[in-house]
């Protein structure tokens, strides 16, 4: 309780938390504003009948907005897809790479601007495709799912959902700028947390009717606890490389002279990016699932309950762990900074050898961290497949909730440390 009081006593931190909660409340309100002209109940029944697992993962990342077919139906996935594309382009196009690395704040602003434009384009085509596809769907009685003319529905839905996505992107940026935590991650977190209580109630009903035994449910709860503990471990674990300062005659506070490298430096980004990549072809194929055998096969293979999905999911998590770590941490820059400050790693020559040594350490750390991350993400999903526990309690949702919550707590602790208050986590 004292720590919560400490948080509330810092005006700047209190304001940031209130701003974040206010923006998240706007987001949750928006997920309940439906797009006009569609029978959402019939749409949910169609999704559940034709591909429940795929619908669940879409709905997870949209915070339930897709299920209600609200103005935020696409969630933040277009922005995430645009971010992936821009980061890949930055890695392969020298002009964009120079813009990001050499132009400072202006370069980063331009990259962000390009990402916004790309987000609008992706949201437009996804909402257009989604609206056209919905005009072709029929209920079990043969009635249309839409209550207005197809042309009017396509225009209205495309404009509404695209605008909703852009507004949601803007809300995320405002959280990052004025609130606590990464805005996009906080929006995803809020959507997942909002669905936890309904998921618990659905699980309780399954236990009542005997579809899930109490023993299996107890085992599943123990697995969830173990997963959460594992996530906390890989997020807090770090490798500390000792450093010394050649310009010091006397080593002062030598115990604190080290370079800390996280076991999982990229956080939850590999998980989110991996899901976004797997969702893209499945989304396109879903539009043609009733007309094409190939599309139906793609949807089946990329269903979150298929072993092909499991394998691709693991591979993408490992790839994006390395890829995003390379963006976040540059061993050459670290070696140069050490040399300029008169610091060195004992037993390692300054300059290129230091960069090679740091790269060697990072490569091993990221490999171990990515394998651990993939295992935590995938093992609960396999158990869900075997135990028939609702999808909501999978490794993906647990990872996002715990990792984003830890990152937010660390930001709060940084403010507390500046004001000489005790934090939530003890080292």
C-alpha positions as CSV (number, residue, x, y, z in Angstrom):
1,X,0.0,0.0,0.0
2,X,2.9,2.4,0.8
3,X,4.3,1.9,-2.7
4,X,1.0,2.8,-4.3
5,X,0.9,5.9,-2.1
6,X,4.4,6.7,-3.3
7,X,3.2,6.5,-6.9
8,X,0.2,8.8,-6.3
9,X,2.5,11.4,-4.5
10,X,4.5,12.0,-7.7
11,X,2.4,14.4,-9.7
12,X,4.0,13.7,-13.1
13,X,3.7,10.0,-12.7
14,X,0.1,10.2,-11.4
15,X,-0.9,12.3,-14.4
16,X,0.8,9.8,-16.8
17,X,-1.2,6.9,-15.2
18,X,-4.5,8.9,-15.4
19,X,-3.9,9.8,-19.0
20,X,-3.1,6.1,-19.9
21,X,-6.3,4.9,-18.1
22,X,-8.4,7.6,-19.8
23,X,-7.1,6.7,-23.3
24,X,-7.6,3.0,-22.6
25,X,-11.2,3.7,-21.5
26,X,-11.8,5.5,-24.8
27,X,-10.4,2.4,-26.6
28,X,-12.6,0.0,-24.7
29,X,-15.7,2.2,-25.4
30,X,-14.8,2.2,-29.1
31,X,-14.8,-1.6,-29.2
32,X,-18.5,-1.6,-28.3
33,X,-19.5,0.9,-31.1
34,X,-20.7,-1.4,-34.0
35,X,-20.3,-0.7,-37.7
36,X,-23.8,-0.1,-39.0
37,X,-25.5,-2.5,-41.4
38,X,-24.3,-5.9,-40.2
39,X,-25.8,-8.7,-38.0
40,X,-23.0,-9.2,-35.5
41,X,-24.6,-12.2,-33.9
42,X,-24.9,-14.1,-37.2
43,X,-21.3,-13.1,-38.0
44,X,-20.0,-14.6,-34.7
45,X,-21.9,-17.8,-35.4
46,X,-20.4,-17.9,-38.9
47,X,-16.8,-17.4,-37.5
48,X,-17.3,-20.1,-34.9
49,X,-18.7,-22.6,-37.4
50,X,-16.1,-22.0,-40.2
51,X,-12.9,-21.5,-38.2
52,X,-13.2,-20.8,-34.5
53,X,-9.5,-20.9,-33.7
54,X,-8.6,-18.4,-36.4
55,X,-11.4,-16.1,-35.3
56,X,-10.2,-16.4,-31.7
57,X,-6.7,-15.1,-32.4
58,X,-8.1,-12.2,-34.5
59,X,-10.5,-11.4,-31.7
60,X,-7.7,-11.6,-29.1
61,X,-5.6,-8.9,-30.8
62,X,-8.6,-6.7,-31.5
63,X,-9.8,-6.8,-27.9
64,X,-13.1,-8.5,-28.8
65,X,-13.8,-5.7,-31.4
66,X,-13.9,-8.1,-34.3
67,X,-16.5,-10.3,-32.6
68,X,-18.7,-7.3,-32.1
69,X,-17.6,-5.9,-35.6
70,X,-17.0,-2.5,-34.0
71,X,-15.3,0.5,-35.5
72,X,-12.0,-1.0,-34.1
73,X,-12.6,-4.3,-35.8
74,X,-9.0,-4.5,-37.2
75,X,-7.4,-3.5,-33.9
76,X,-3.8,-2.4,-34.1
77,X,-2.8,-5.2,-36.4
78,X,-2.5,-2.9,-39.5
79,X,0.0,-0.7,-37.5
80,X,1.9,-3.7,-36.4
81,X,2.1,-5.0,-40.0
82,X,3.3,-1.6,-41.2
83,X,5.9,-1.5,-38.5
84,X,7.2,-4.9,-39.5
85,X,7.4,-3.9,-43.2
86,X,9.2,-0.6,-42.4
87,X,11.7,-2.3,-40.1
88,X,12.5,-4.9,-42.8
89,X,12.8,-2.2,-45.4
90,X,15.1,-0.2,-43.1
91,X,17.4,-3.2,-42.8
92,X,17.7,-3.7,-46.6
93,X,17.3,-0.1,-48.1
94,X,20.4,2.0,-47.4
95,X,18.5,5.3,-47.7
96,X,16.1,4.3,-45.0
97,X,18.9,2.9,-42.8
98,X,20.8,6.2,-43.0
99,X,17.6,8.1,-42.3
100,X,17.0,6.1,-39.1
101,X,20.6,6.0,-37.8
102,X,22.2,9.3,-38.9
103,X,19.3,11.8,-39.0
104,X,18.5,11.7,-35.3
105,X,15.1,12.7,-34.2
106,X,14.1,14.0,-37.7
107,X,15.0,10.6,-39.2
108,X,13.0,8.7,-36.6
109,X,10.1,11.1,-37.2
110,X,10.2,10.4,-40.9
111,X,10.2,6.7,-40.4
112,X,7.2,7.0,-38.1
113,X,5.4,9.1,-40.7
114,X,6.0,6.5,-43.4
115,X,4.7,3.8,-40.9
116,X,1.5,5.9,-40.4
117,X,1.0,6.2,-44.2
118,X,1.5,2.5,-44.6
119,X,-0.8,1.7,-41.8
120,X,-3.6,3.7,-43.5
121,X,-3.0,1.8,-46.8
122,X,-3.0,-1.6,-45.1
123,X,-6.1,-0.7,-43.0
124,X,-7.9,0.5,-46.2
125,X,-7.3,-2.6,-48.2
126,X,-8.0,-5.0,-45.3
127,X,-11.3,-3.2,-44.4
128,X,-12.2,-3.1,-48.1
129,X,-11.6,-6.8,-48.5
130,X,-13.4,-7.6,-45.2
131,X,-16.5,-5.6,-46.2
132,X,-16.7,-7.2,-49.7
133,X,-16.3,-10.6,-48.2
134,X,-19.1,-9.9,-45.7
135,X,-21.5,-9.1,-48.5
136,X,-21.1,-12.6,-49.8
137,X,-21.9,-14.4,-46.5
138,X,-25.3,-15.9,-45.7
139,X,-26.9,-17.2,-42.6
140,X,-28.1,-20.8,-42.2
141,X,-31.5,-19.7,-43.5
142,X,-29.9,-18.1,-46.6
143,X,-30.4,-14.5,-45.4
144,X,-27.7,-11.9,-45.9
145,X,-25.6,-10.8,-42.9
146,X,-26.0,-7.1,-44.0
147,X,-29.1,-5.0,-43.8
148,X,-28.2,-2.3,-46.4
149,X,-27.2,-2.4,-50.1
150,X,-23.8,-4.1,-50.7
151,X,-22.3,-1.0,-52.3
152,X,-23.4,1.3,-49.4
153,X,-22.1,-1.3,-46.9
154,X,-18.7,-1.6,-48.6
155,X,-18.2,2.2,-48.7
156,X,-19.5,2.7,-45.1
157,X,-17.5,-0.2,-43.6
158,X,-14.3,0.7,-45.4
159,X,-14.4,4.3,-44.3
160,X,-15.5,3.5,-40.8
161,X,-13.1,0.7,-40.0
162,X,-10.1,2.5,-41.7
163,X,-10.9,5.6,-39.7
164,X,-11.2,3.6,-36.5
165,X,-7.8,2.0,-37.1
166,X,-6.2,5.4,-37.7
167,X,-7.8,6.7,-34.5
168,X,-6.6,3.7,-32.6
169,X,-3.1,4.2,-33.9
170,X,-3.3,7.8,-32.7
171,X,-4.5,6.8,-29.3
172,X,-1.5,4.4,-29.0
173,X,0.9,7.2,-29.9
174,X,-0.6,9.5,-27.3
175,X,-0.1,6.8,-24.6
176,X,3.6,6.5,-25.6
177,X,4.0,10.3,-25.6
178,X,2.1,11.3,-22.6
179,X,1.3,8.1,-20.7
180,X,3.0,5.0,-19.3
181,X,4.4,2.2,-21.4
182,X,4.3,1.5,-25.1
183,X,1.0,2.7,-26.4
184,X,0.3,-0.1,-28.9
185,X,1.3,-2.8,-26.4
186,X,-0.9,-1.2,-23.7
187,X,-3.9,-1.3,-26.1
188,X,-3.3,-5.0,-26.8
189,X,-2.9,-5.6,-23.1
190,X,-6.2,-3.8,-22.3
191,X,-8.0,-5.9,-24.9
192,X,-6.7,-9.2,-23.5
193,X,-7.4,-8.2,-19.9
194,X,-10.9,-7.2,-20.7
195,X,-11.6,-10.7,-22.0
196,X,-10.2,-12.6,-19.0
197,X,-13.3,-12.5,-16.9
198,X,-15.7,-13.7,-19.7
199,X,-13.2,-16.4,-20.5
200,X,-13.1,-17.5,-16.8
201,X,-17.0,-17.6,-16.8
202,X,-17.0,-19.7,-20.0
203,X,-14.5,-22.1,-18.5
204,X,-16.7,-22.4,-15.4
205,X,-19.7,-23.3,-17.5
206,X,-17.6,-26.0,-19.3
207,X,-16.7,-27.4,-15.9
208,X,-20.3,-27.4,-14.8
209,X,-21.6,-29.3,-17.8
210,X,-18.7,-31.8,-17.5
211,X,-16.8,-30.9,-20.7
212,X,-13.7,-30.1,-18.6
213,X,-12.9,-32.1,-15.5
214,X,-11.8,-30.4,-12.3
215,X,-8.6,-32.4,-12.4
216,X,-7.7,-31.2,-15.9
217,X,-8.7,-27.6,-15.0
218,X,-6.4,-27.7,-11.9
219,X,-3.6,-29.0,-14.1
220,X,-4.2,-26.2,-16.6
221,X,-4.1,-23.6,-13.8
222,X,-0.8,-25.0,-12.5
223,X,0.6,-24.8,-16.1
224,X,-0.5,-21.1,-16.3
225,X,1.2,-20.3,-13.0
226,X,4.4,-22.0,-14.3
227,X,4.2,-20.1,-17.5
228,X,3.8,-16.8,-15.7
229,X,6.8,-17.7,-13.5
230,X,8.8,-18.6,-16.6
231,X,7.9,-15.4,-18.3
232,X,9.0,-13.3,-15.3
233,X,12.3,-15.2,-15.2
234,X,13.3,-14.7,-18.8
235,X,12.2,-11.0,-18.7
236,X,14.2,-10.3,-15.5
237,X,17.3,-12.5,-16.2
238,X,20.4,-10.7,-17.5
239,X,24.0,-11.4,-18.3
240,X,26.4,-8.8,-16.7
241,X,29.7,-8.2,-18.4
242,X,32.2,-6.6,-16.0
243,X,34.0,-3.4,-17.2
244,X,36.8,-1.4,-15.8
245,X,37.9,2.2,-16.4
246,X,41.5,2.8,-17.3
247,X,41.3,6.5,-16.2
248,X,40.4,5.6,-12.7
249,X,43.2,5.5,-10.1
250,X,40.9,4.0,-7.6
251,X,38.0,1.8,-8.4
252,X,34.9,3.4,-7.0
253,X,31.7,1.3,-6.7
254,X,33.3,-1.3,-8.9
255,X,30.5,-3.8,-8.2
256,X,28.2,-1.6,-10.3
257,X,30.6,-1.4,-13.3
258,X,29.1,-3.8,-15.8
259,X,27.2,-4.0,-19.0
260,X,23.8,-5.6,-18.4
261,X,22.2,-7.6,-21.3
262,X,18.8,-9.1,-21.0
263,X,18.1,-12.7,-21.8
264,X,15.2,-11.5,-23.8
265,X,16.1,-7.9,-24.9
266,X,13.3,-7.7,-27.5
267,X,10.5,-8.3,-25.0
268,X,7.1,-9.1,-26.4
269,X,7.8,-7.8,-29.9
270,X,8.8,-11.3,-31.4
271,X,5.4,-12.7,-30.2
272,X,3.4,-9.9,-31.7
273,X,5.3,-9.8,-35.0
274,X,5.1,-13.6,-35.4
275,X,1.3,-13.6,-34.9
276,X,1.0,-10.7,-37.3
277,X,3.0,-12.5,-40.0
278,X,0.9,-15.7,-39.6
279,X,-2.4,-13.9,-39.6
280,X,-1.7,-12.1,-42.9
281,X,-2.0,-15.0,-45.3
282,X,-4.7,-16.6,-43.2
283,X,-6.7,-13.4,-43.4
284,X,-6.5,-13.3,-47.2
285,X,-7.3,-17.0,-47.6
286,X,-10.3,-16.6,-45.3
287,X,-12.0,-14.4,-47.9
288,X,-11.9,-17.2,-50.5
289,X,-12.3,-20.2,-48.2
290,X,-15.7,-21.1,-49.7
291,X,-14.5,-20.9,-53.3
292,X,-11.0,-22.3,-53.3
293,X,-9.5,-25.5,-52.0
294,X,-6.1,-23.9,-51.7
295,X,-7.5,-21.1,-49.5
296,X,-9.2,-23.7,-47.3
297,X,-5.9,-25.6,-47.0
298,X,-4.1,-22.4,-46.0
299,X,-6.7,-21.6,-43.3
300,X,-6.4,-25.1,-41.9
301,X,-2.6,-25.1,-41.8
302,X,-2.4,-21.6,-40.3
303,X,-5.1,-22.3,-37.7
304,X,-3.7,-21.8,-34.2
305,X,-4.5,-25.4,-33.4
306,X,-2.4,-26.9,-36.2
307,X,1.1,-28.3,-35.8
308,X,2.2,-26.4,-38.9
309,X,1.2,-23.2,-37.1
310,X,3.2,-24.3,-34.1
311,X,6.3,-24.9,-36.1
312,X,6.1,-21.6,-38.0
313,X,5.3,-19.7,-34.8
314,X,8.4,-21.0,-33.1
315,X,10.6,-20.2,-36.2
316,X,9.2,-16.7,-36.5
317,X,9.7,-16.0,-32.7
318,X,13.4,-17.0,-33.0
319,X,13.9,-15.0,-36.2
320,X,12.3,-11.8,-34.8
321,X,14.1,-12.2,-31.5
322,X,17.4,-11.9,-33.4
323,X,16.1,-9.3,-35.9
324,X,14.7,-6.9,-33.2
325,X,17.7,-7.4,-30.9
326,X,20.0,-6.3,-33.8
327,X,17.9,-3.2,-34.2
328,X,17.9,-2.4,-30.5
329,X,21.6,-3.2,-29.7
330,X,24.6,-2.4,-31.9
331,X,27.8,-4.0,-30.5
332,X,30.0,-1.6,-32.6
333,X,28.3,1.4,-31.1
334,X,28.7,0.0,-27.6
335,X,32.4,-0.8,-28.2
336,X,32.9,2.8,-29.4
337,X,31.1,4.3,-26.4
338,X,33.3,2.2,-24.0
339,X,36.5,3.3,-25.8
340,X,35.5,6.9,-25.7
341,X,34.7,6.8,-22.0
342,X,38.0,5.0,-21.2
343,X,36.2,1.7,-20.2
344,X,37.2,-1.8,-21.3
345,X,36.2,-5.4,-20.7
346,X,38.9,-7.2,-18.8
347,X,40.9,-9.6,-21.1
348,X,39.4,-8.1,-24.3
349,X,41.0,-5.6,-26.5
350,X,39.2,-2.3,-27.1
351,X,37.6,-1.7,-30.5
352,X,36.7,-4.4,-32.9
353,X,37.5,-7.3,-30.5
354,X,35.2,-5.8,-27.9
355,X,32.4,-5.5,-30.5
356,X,33.0,-9.1,-31.6
357,X,32.9,-10.3,-27.9
358,X,29.7,-8.4,-27.2
359,X,28.2,-9.8,-30.4
360,X,29.2,-13.3,-29.4
361,X,27.6,-12.9,-25.9
362,X,24.4,-11.5,-27.5
363,X,24.1,-14.3,-30.0
364,X,24.2,-16.9,-27.3
365,X,21.9,-14.9,-25.0
366,X,19.3,-14.3,-27.7
367,X,19.4,-18.0,-28.8
368,X,18.7,-19.2,-25.3
369,X,16.1,-16.5,-24.7
370,X,14.3,-17.0,-28.0
371,X,14.1,-20.8,-27.4
372,X,12.7,-20.2,-23.9
373,X,10.3,-17.6,-25.2
374,X,9.1,-19.9,-28.0
375,X,8.7,-22.8,-25.6
376,X,6.6,-20.7,-23.2
377,X,4.4,-19.5,-26.1
378,X,3.9,-22.9,-27.7
379,X,3.6,-25.4,-24.9
380,X,0.4,-24.0,-23.4
381,X,-1.1,-24.0,-26.9
382,X,-0.3,-27.7,-27.3
383,X,-1.8,-28.4,-23.9
384,X,-4.9,-26.4,-24.8
385,X,-5.2,-28.6,-27.9
386,X,-5.0,-31.7,-25.8
387,X,-7.1,-30.6,-22.8
388,X,-9.7,-28.6,-24.7
389,X,-9.2,-25.6,-22.4
390,X,-10.4,-22.3,-24.0
391,X,-7.9,-20.6,-26.3
392,X,-7.9,-17.5,-24.2
393,X,-5.5,-19.0,-21.7
394,X,-2.8,-19.7,-24.2
395,X,0.9,-18.8,-24.0
396,X,0.5,-15.8,-26.4
397,X,-2.0,-13.9,-24.2
398,X,0.0,-14.8,-21.0
399,X,3.2,-13.6,-22.6
400,X,1.8,-10.3,-23.7
401,X,0.1,-9.6,-20.4
402,X,3.1,-10.4,-18.2
403,X,5.8,-8.8,-20.4
404,X,3.8,-5.5,-21.0
405,X,2.9,-5.4,-17.3
406,X,6.6,-5.9,-16.3
407,X,7.8,-3.2,-18.7
408,X,5.2,-0.8,-17.3
409,X,6.2,-1.6,-13.7
410,X,9.8,-0.9,-14.7
411,X,8.9,2.5,-16.0
412,X,7.0,3.3,-12.8
413,X,10.0,2.2,-10.8
414,X,12.3,4.5,-12.8
415,X,10.1,7.5,-11.7
416,X,10.1,6.2,-8.1
417,X,13.9,5.9,-8.2
418,X,14.3,9.4,-9.4
419,X,12.3,10.6,-6.4
420,X,14.2,8.2,-4.0
421,X,11.1,6.0,-3.4
422,X,11.2,2.2,-3.0
423,X,10.0,0.4,-6.1
424,X,7.7,-2.6,-6.5
425,X,10.3,-5.1,-7.6
426,X,13.2,-6.1,-5.3
427,X,16.6,-6.9,-6.9
